[in-house]
Amino acid sequence: MELFCDPKKAKVCIVTCGGLCPGLNVVIRELVMCLHYNYEVEEIYGVKWGYKGCYTDIANNWLRLTPKEVKYIHKAGGTMLGSSRGGFDADKILDSFVENGIN
């Protein structure tokens, strides 16, 4: 496997979009656990309310996720982050990621 960046310097965000899916909390949990324990990523964020959460009300829509925070979310259905099916502005998403150091 080839890594294109140093995971210890990575800043990651997880966004759930589209229709609600019963297993999204499991996916969120496993992404956080894998990134943290296997790759030693220290900064992982969950973005609430789909794509629009990437660039609106960042202070409230970006949640810092740690193994402790997601330890039991797999026992609840749906997604702790919420989701949306609405449109999005790709330029605003990319600008937000750059401004917030998501790599």
C-alpha positions as CSV (number, residue, x, y, z in Angstrom):
1,M,0.0,0.0,0.0
2,E,1.3,3.5,-0.9
3,L,0.4,6.4,1.3
4,F,0.3,9.9,-0.3
5,C,0.6,11.8,3.0
6,D,1.7,11.4,6.5
7,P,-1.4,10.1,8.4
8,K,-0.2,11.7,11.6
9,K,-0.4,15.1,9.8
10,A,-3.8,14.4,8.2
11,K,-6.9,16.2,9.0
12,V,-10.0,14.3,7.9
13,C,-13.7,14.9,7.8
14,I,-16.6,12.5,7.3
15,V,-19.8,13.6,5.6
16,T,-22.9,11.6,5.2
17,C,-25.1,12.5,2.3
18,G,-28.1,11.2,0.4
19,G,-30.9,9.2,2.0
20,L,-30.8,7.9,5.5
21,C,-29.2,4.5,5.8
22,P,-29.6,2.2,8.8
23,G,-25.9,1.4,9.0
24,L,-24.2,4.8,8.7
25,N,-23.3,5.0,12.4
26,V,-21.4,1.8,12.0
27,V,-19.5,3.2,9.0
28,I,-18.7,6.4,10.9
29,R,-17.5,4.5,13.9
30,E,-15.3,2.2,11.9
31,L,-13.8,5.0,9.9
32,V,-12.9,6.8,13.1
33,M,-11.5,3.7,14.8
34,C,-9.5,2.7,11.7
35,L,-8.1,6.2,11.1
36,H,-7.2,6.6,14.8
37,Y,-5.8,3.2,15.7
38,N,-4.4,2.0,12.3
39,Y,-3.2,5.2,10.8
40,E,-2.7,7.4,14.0
41,V,-4.8,10.2,12.5
42,E,-5.3,12.8,15.3
43,E,-7.8,15.1,13.8
44,I,-11.1,13.6,12.6
45,Y,-14.2,15.6,12.1
46,G,-17.8,14.7,11.4
47,V,-19.8,17.2,9.3
48,K,-23.4,17.5,10.2
49,W,-26.3,17.8,7.7
50,G,-24.6,16.6,4.6
51,Y,-22.7,18.8,2.0
52,K,-24.2,22.1,3.2
53,G,-22.7,21.5,6.7
54,C,-19.3,21.7,5.1
55,Y,-19.6,25.4,4.5
56,T,-22.5,26.6,6.8
57,D,-22.2,27.2,10.5
58,I,-18.9,25.4,10.7
59,A,-18.5,26.1,14.5
60,N,-21.7,24.0,15.1
61,N,-21.7,21.6,12.2
62,W,-18.2,20.3,12.5
63,L,-17.8,17.8,15.4
64,R,-14.5,16.5,16.6
65,L,-14.7,12.7,16.5
66,T,-12.6,10.4,18.7
67,P,-12.9,6.7,19.5
68,K,-14.5,7.7,22.8
69,E,-17.1,9.8,21.1
70,V,-18.1,7.1,18.6
71,K,-17.6,4.0,20.8
72,Y,-21.3,3.1,21.1
73,I,-22.9,4.9,18.1
74,H,-23.2,1.6,16.3
75,K,-26.0,0.7,18.6
76,A,-28.2,3.5,17.3
77,G,-29.7,3.5,13.9
78,G,-29.2,6.1,11.2
79,T,-26.4,8.6,11.4
80,M,-25.3,10.8,14.3
81,L,-24.3,13.4,11.7
82,G,-27.6,13.7,10.0
83,S,-27.9,13.8,6.2
84,S,-29.4,15.8,3.4
85,R,-30.5,15.2,-0.1
86,G,-30.4,18.9,-1.1
87,G,-28.1,20.5,-3.6
88,F,-24.6,21.7,-2.8
89,D,-22.0,24.1,-4.0
90,A,-18.8,22.2,-4.8
91,D,-16.7,25.4,-4.9
92,K,-17.8,26.3,-1.4
93,I,-17.1,22.8,-0.1
94,L,-13.6,22.8,-1.6
95,D,-12.9,26.3,-0.3
96,S,-14.1,25.3,3.2
97,F,-11.9,22.2,3.2
98,V,-8.8,24.3,2.2
99,E,-9.6,27.0,4.7
100,N,-10.0,24.4,7.5
101,G,-6.9,22.4,6.6
102,I,-8.7,19.2,5.5
103,N,-6.3,17.2,3.5
